[in-house]
């Protein structure tokens, strides 16, 4: 693969702005989940499955931010043309892991929404589709996560393109896994 050419603006490091934006976003999301638990415990006096699943998603966000911090150390936020081979390898390894975390975080968020909708007085005609959506989301995300993990043989070839011989999914196949997870169907 040909090395990318340096961008016209040079070796601009956007990591500090990304760290600030990511930290503020995760802090606010965590605060809102905490406030949700306070309201559910103190006012409503009941904590449900939708609350626990959004907590799982919030923990996933925190883990994702932690992975971002490691990725910043390896060059996330800088043009790829200025990263050395070691930085690219380590960045790829942590990005591979972060996608697994992202799949789980998005799944728990969607499941929480479905479970929350089940709390609202709805007709019986809507209960089964929502329950089916929860089951579908969990099953499809397990399958898509497994596909992501085994995208290459050997697995390390997913982030280390120098491993030979290796067999990996195409870029298009990986994009379809990501799009399928994001849309919750396909």
C-alpha positions, -999 to 999 in steps of 0.1 A, spaced: 0 0 0 13 34 -9 20 58 20 -4 88 22 10 121 11 12 149 37 -18 173 38 -13 209 27 -17 222 62 12 201 75 15 181 107 -14 197 125 -23 179 157 -60 181 163 -58 157 194 -62 185 220 -95 197 206 -107 161 202 -97 153 238 -117 183 251 -147 176 229 -148 138 238 -142 145 275 -170 171 277 -194 148 257 -187 118 279 -189 138 311 -223 153 301 -237 119 290 -225 103 323 -240 132 343 -274 127 326 -273 89 332 -265 96 369 -293 121 371 -317 96 355 -307 70 382 -313 96 410 -347 105 396 -357 68 391 -345 58 426 -357 89 446 -388 100 428 -401 70 408 -388 45 433 -381 19 406 -351 11 385 -358 -9 354 -339 -28 327 -339 3 305 -320 21 332 -294 -7 336 -289 -9 299 -283 28 295 -258 25 324 -240 -2 303 -239 22 274 -225 50 296 -198 27 309 -191 18 272 -187 55 265 -162 59 293 -142 28 280 -143 43 245 -129 76 258 -102 57 275 -93 39 243 -93 73 225 -67 86 250 -45 56 241 -51 63 204 -41 99 209 -8 87 222 -3 68 190 -12 96 167 -50 99 166 -57 135 155 -26 138 134 -22 132 96 -13 96 89 16 107 67 35 119 98 31 87 119 58 61 120 52 23 115 50 16 152 24 44 158 3 31 129 4 -5 142 -6 4 177 -32 29 166 -47 2 144 -47 -23 173 -66 0 196 -90 12 168 -98 -25 162 -107 -29 199 -126 3 200 -150 -9 173 -159 -38 195 -166 -14 223 -186 9 199 -208 -21 188 -216 -29 224 -223 7 234 -246 13 205 -264 -20 211 -270 -12 248 -283 23 238 -308 9 213 -319 -18 237 -324 8 264 -346 28 241 -367 -2 232 -371 -12 269 -380 24 278 -407 24 251 -421 -7 267 -427 13 300 -450 37 282 -485 24 281 -488 9 246 -511 -14 229 -504 -51 228 -498 -47 191 -466 -27 199 -453 -48 228 -443 -78 207 -424 -59 180 -404 -40 207 -396 -73 225 -386 -87 191 -364 -57 184 -346 -62 217 -339 -99 208 -329 -90 173 -305 -62 184 -288 -85 209 -285 -114 185 -274 -93 155 -248 -75 175 -233 -107 188 -230 -120 153 -216 -87 139 -191 -85 168 -179 -120 161 -176 -111 124 -156 -80 134 -133 -100 156 -126 -127 130 -123 -103 101 -88 -116 95 -69 -148 98 -47 -145 118 -67 -119 139 -37 -97 143 -37 -91 105 -66 -67 111 -42 -41 124 -8 -55 112 -9 -55 74 27 -69 73 16 -103 85 18 -129 58 1 -151 48 -32 -135 59 -68 -135 47 -90 -106 56 -124 -92 47 -125 -65 21 -130 -29 30 -165 -31 16 -173 -61 38 -161 -43 69 -181 -12 59 -212 -34 56 -206 -49 91 -203 -13 105 -234 -1 86 -254 -31 96 -246 -26 132 -253 11 131 -287 6 114 -297 -24 135 -308 -43 104 -297 -56 70 
